[in-house]
Amino acid sequence: MLQGKQSWVFENTPVITAAGTAGGPFEAEGRLTSDFDYFFDDLWMEEKSFEKAQKRLFEKACETAITKSGLKESDIQFVLCGDLINQMTSSSFACRTLSIPYIGLFGACSTSMEGLALAGFIINNNGADYVLTGTSSHNAATEKQFRYPTEYGSQKPPTSQWTATAAGAVIVSKNGTGPSVTAATVGKVIDMGLKDPFNMGGAMAPAAADTIEAHFNDLNRGPDDYDLIITGDLGKVGNSICQELLKEKGYQVSEKKFNDCGMLLYNEDQPVQAGASGTGCSASVVYGHILNRLKNRELNKILVVATGALLSPLSYQQKESIPCIAHAVVIENKGEVR
């Protein structure tokens, strides 16, 4: 199953049999509204704190995926998830509600593909029949922790990104119909010495390029092997940097084939500076919009590269640079009902 230095190939082709997505009121005004399953009317989501609202957001995505699958919670062996809040409390408290054996993950905004890669690994090796994986983020909760409370009204530079209030979850199964998880590349921590928390795209771009190069080398593939290569949360700034870095490595990826979840979620007239970010961004875009395009056969084979900045409020206060990571997963239509 191991190929090269850091990639897995899943010969038993785990299947994404169901997905659920949920968003907030700002996302309901975005570009991908038809690809979401549910929108909340306000940021509080009938809860008393934004952190509890994020918990509710993730619960809704998971409930939706489970309902669509026709399964019961007791049918699912494991849930793999995490988020950006301290100690991943939004995910942990949601899993208290779900009552499914829980493995907590932290990869910052790369958590969506970290979870999908591990779910594929578990299913491929007969470690479970069904695994639920996903993640969420909430603009007000995340901004309060990593930058400033939204009530503070601080100005942000053009390089900054808007944390999405969104969640996405999928059920990965041994059998069934749907797009398959066929390979994954686990990224390395890359730190180029950047310290600006308002330029996450620039900080994460080298990690995305490194993982894409490793994936191509390990599996003897290139850009032409995919209908789409989509990164997670690089935004406009990071997307252009990553394309330049790939050119330097000898890979020419057309703009039509290379896109970013943070550039797709919102409309041009929404004030999100360089684009979207947050763990829920790539989860909701991939598990909603991109999976729908796969199911409709607009796409047949894609590489999703979710990126994460592994800083904390404390590390920033201690003047540390920002280490970053990216995890890549191949999702493709295999075409057979098993």
C-alpha positions in Angstrom: 0.0 0.0 0.0 2.9 2.4 0.7 4.3 3.9 -2.5 7.4 6.1 -2.5 8.2 7.9 0.7 4.9 9.3 1.9 2.0 8.1 -0.2 -0.6 5.3 0.1 -2.6 3.6 -2.7 -5.9 2.1 -1.6 -6.4 -1.1 -3.6 -9.7 -1.8 -2.0 -11.1 1.6 -3.1 -13.0 2.9 -0.1 -16.2 4.7 -1.2 -17.6 8.0 -0.1 -21.2 6.9 0.2 -22.8 10.0 1.7 -21.9 13.6 2.6 -23.4 16.4 4.6 -22.6 20.2 4.6 -23.8 23.1 6.6 -23.1 26.8 6.5 -23.8 30.2 8.2 -25.8 33.2 6.9 -22.8 34.7 5.1 -22.1 31.5 3.3 -25.8 31.4 2.2 -25.0 34.5 0.2 -22.0 32.9 -1.5 -21.2 31.3 -4.8 -21.9 27.7 -3.9 -25.3 27.9 -2.2 -26.9 25.1 -4.2 -24.2 22.7 -3.0 -24.9 23.1 0.7 -27.4 20.9 2.5 -28.3 23.4 5.2 -27.8 27.0 6.2 -28.3 28.5 9.6 -30.0 31.9 9.8 -27.6 33.5 12.2 -24.2 33.0 13.7 -25.5 32.0 17.1 -27.4 29.0 15.8 -29.6 29.1 18.9 -26.6 28.6 21.1 -25.1 30.8 23.9 -21.6 31.0 22.5 -19.9 30.9 19.1 -18.0 27.8 20.1 -21.2 26.0 20.9 -22.6 27.3 17.6 -19.7 25.6 15.9 -20.5 22.4 17.7 -24.0 22.6 16.4 -22.8 23.3 12.9 -20.7 20.2 12.9 -23.5 18.1 14.4 -25.7 19.2 11.5 -23.2 18.2 8.9 -22.8 14.8 10.5 -26.5 14.2 11.0 -27.1 15.0 7.4 -24.4 12.6 6.2 -25.8 9.8 8.4 -29.3 10.4 7.3 -28.4 10.4 3.6 -26.4 7.1 4.1 -29.4 5.3 5.5 -27.3 4.2 8.4 -27.7 4.5 12.1 -25.1 6.0 14.4 -24.5 2.5 15.8 -23.5 1.2 12.4 -20.5 3.5 12.2 -17.3 2.2 13.9 -15.3 5.5 14.1 -15.5 9.2 13.7 -12.4 11.1 12.8 -12.5 14.9 13.2 -11.0 18.1 14.6 -11.1 21.8 14.4 -9.2 25.1 15.2 -10.6 25.8 18.6 -8.4 25.1 21.7 -8.3 21.4 22.4 -10.8 20.8 19.5 -13.7 21.2 21.9 -16.3 21.9 19.2 -15.5 18.5 17.6 -15.1 16.7 20.9 -18.4 18.0 22.3 -20.2 17.2 19.0 -18.9 13.6 19.3 -20.3 13.5 22.8 -23.7 13.9 21.1 -22.9 11.5 18.3 -21.8 8.7 20.7 -19.5 7.1 18.1 -16.0 6.0 19.0 -13.9 9.1 18.4 -10.4 9.8 17.2 -9.5 13.5 17.4 -7.3 15.1 14.7 -5.5 18.4 14.4 -4.1 19.5 11.1 -5.5 23.1 11.2 -7.2 23.7 7.9 -5.7 20.5 6.4 -7.8 18.5 8.9 -10.5 17.6 6.2 -8.0 15.7 4.0 -6.1 14.3 7.0 -9.3 12.8 8.2 -10.3 11.5 4.7 -6.8 9.9 4.2 -7.0 8.1 7.5 -10.5 7.0 6.9 -9.4 5.6 3.6 -6.5 3.8 5.3 -8.8 2.3 8.0 -11.4 1.1 5.5 -8.8 -0.2 3.0 -7.2 -2.4 5.7 -10.5 -3.8 7.0 -10.3 -1.7 10.2 -14.0 -0.7 9.9 -17.0 -1.0 7.7 -18.0 2.6 8.0 -16.0 5.7 9.1 -17.4 9.2 9.6 -15.0 12.0 9.0 -15.2 15.8 8.7 -14.5 19.2 10.3 -16.0 22.6 10.9 -15.0 26.2 11.5 -16.9 29.3 12.7 -15.9 32.8 11.8 -16.6 34.5 15.1 -15.1 31.7 17.2 -11.9 31.3 15.2 -11.3 35.0 14.7 -11.7 35.6 18.4 -9.0 33.0 19.2 -6.4 33.7 16.5 -6.8 37.4 15.7 -9.3 39.8 17.3 -12.9 39.4 18.3 -15.1 40.5 15.4 -16.7 43.2 17.6 -13.3 44.9 17.8 -13.6 45.9 14.2 -10.0 45.7 13.3 -8.9 46.4 9.8 -7.3 43.6 7.8 -4.8 43.7 4.9 -5.6 42.5 1.4 -3.6 39.3 2.1 -5.9 38.2 4.9 -8.7 35.6 4.5 -12.2 35.2 5.9 -12.8 32.2 8.2 -15.7 30.3 6.8 -18.7 29.4 9.0 -19.1 26.0 7.5 -18.9 22.3 8.1 -18.6 19.2 6.0 -18.7 15.4 6.8 -18.6 12.2 4.8 -19.1 8.5 5.4 -16.4 6.3 4.0 -17.5 2.7 3.4 -16.2 -0.6 2.2 -19.0 -1.0 -0.3 -21.6 1.1 -2.0 -21.9 3.7 -4.7 -20.1 7.0 -4.9 -16.7 8.4 -5.7 -13.7 6.4 -4.4 -10.7 7.4 -2.3 -7.9 5.8 -4.2 -4.7 7.4 -2.9 -3.3 9.8 -0.3 0.0 11.7 0.3 0.8 12.7 3.8 2.6 16.0 4.0 5.7 17.2 5.8 5.8 20.3 8.1 7.3 23.1 6.0 8.3 26.4 7.6 9.7 29.2 5.4 10.0 31.6 8.3 6.9 33.7 7.7 5.3 35.2 10.8 2.3 37.2 9.5 -1.0 35.6 10.7 -2.8 37.8 8.2 -1.0 36.1 5.2 -1.9 32.4 5.7 -2.0 31.8 2.0 1.6 32.9 1.5 2.7 30.8 4.5 0.9 27.6 3.4 1.7 27.7 -0.3 5.2 26.1 0.0 3.7 23.2 2.0 1.1 22.7 -0.8 3.7 22.7 -3.5 5.9 20.3 -1.5 3.1 17.8 -1.0 2.0 18.0 -4.7 5.6 17.3 -5.8 5.9 14.4 -3.4 2.6 13.0 -4.7 3.7 13.2 -8.3 7.1 11.6 -7.5 5.8 8.8 -5.3 3.0 7.7 -7.7 4.8 8.6 -11.0 2.0 11.0 -11.9 1.7 14.6 -13.1 -0.9 17.3 -13.6 -2.3 15.6 -16.8 -3.4 12.6 -14.6 -6.1 14.8 -13.0 -9.2 16.7 -14.2 -8.7 19.1 -11.2 -6.1 19.9 -8.6 -7.7 21.9 -5.8 -6.0 23.2 -2.8 -7.6 24.2 0.5 -7.6 27.7 1.7 -4.6 29.2 -0.1 -6.8 32.0 -1.4 -5.8 34.3 -4.2 -2.3 35.1 -2.7 -1.3 31.5 -1.9 -2.8 30.1 -5.1 -0.6 32.3 -7.3 2.5 31.6 -5.2 1.9 27.8 -5.3 1.5 27.9 -9.1 4.9 29.7 -9.3 6.5 27.2 -7.0 5.2 24.3 -9.1 6.6 25.9 -12.2 10.0 26.1 -10.5 9.7 22.4 -9.8 9.0 21.7 -13.5 5.2 21.3 -13.3 3.0 23.4 -15.6 -0.5 23.4 -14.2 -3.1 25.4 -16.2 -5.3 27.8 -14.3 -8.3 25.9 -15.5 -7.1 22.8 -13.8 -5.7 24.4 -10.7 -8.1 26.0 -8.2 -8.5 26.7 -4.5 -11.5 26.1 -2.1 -10.9 29.5 -0.6 -11.4 31.2 -4.0 -14.6 29.3 -4.7 -16.8 29.7 -1.6 -17.7 33.4 -1.9 -18.8 35.8 -4.5 -16.5 38.5 -5.8 -18.6 41.2 -4.1 -18.3 39.7 -0.6 -15.6 41.4 1.5 -13.4 38.4 2.1 -10.0 40.0 1.0 -7.9 37.1 -0.5 -10.7 34.5 0.0 -12.0 32.0 2.5 -10.1 30.0 5.1 -10.9 27.8 8.1 -11.2 24.1 8.5 -14.7 24.2 7.3 -13.8 25.8 4.0 -12.2 22.9 2.2 -14.6 20.4 4.0 -17.7 22.2 2.8 -16.4 23.0 -0.7 -15.1 19.5 -1.4 -17.9 17.5 0.3 -20.5 19.7 -1.4 -19.6 21.3 -4.6 -16.7 19.1 -5.7 -18.4 15.8 -4.9 -21.5 16.9 -6.8 -19.3 17.6 -9.8 -17.8 14.1 -9.5 -21.3 12.5 -9.2 -22.4 14.5 -12.2 -19.4 13.3 -14.2 -18.2 16.8 -14.8 -15.0 15.5 -13.1 -13.7 12.0 -12.9 -10.4 12.1 -11.1 -9.2 14.9 -8.8 -6.4 15.7 -6.3 -7.5 17.6 -3.2 -4.6 19.2 -1.3 -5.9 20.7 2.0 -3.4 23.1 3.7 -3.0 24.1 7.3 -1.1 26.6 9.3 0.1 25.0 12.6 0.4 28.1 14.7 -1.3 28.8 18.0 -2.1 32.1 19.7 0.8 31.4 22.2 3.3 30.5 19.5 2.5 33.8 17.7 2.8 35.8 20.9 6.2 34.2 21.4 7.3 35.5 18.0 7.5 32.0 16.4 7.3 31.6 12.7 4.4 29.6 11.1 4.9 26.0 10.3 2.5 24.6 7.7 1.4 21.3 6.3 -0.6 19.9 3.4 -2.3 16.5 2.9 -3.4 15.3 -0.5 -6.1 12.8 -1.3 -7.1 11.4 -4.7 -10.9 11.0 -5.3 -12.2 9.5 -8.5 -15.1 7.8 -10.1 -14.5 4.1 -10.4 -17.9 3.5 -12.1 -18.8 0.1 -10.6 -21.5 -0.7 -8.0 -20.0 -3.3 -5.6 
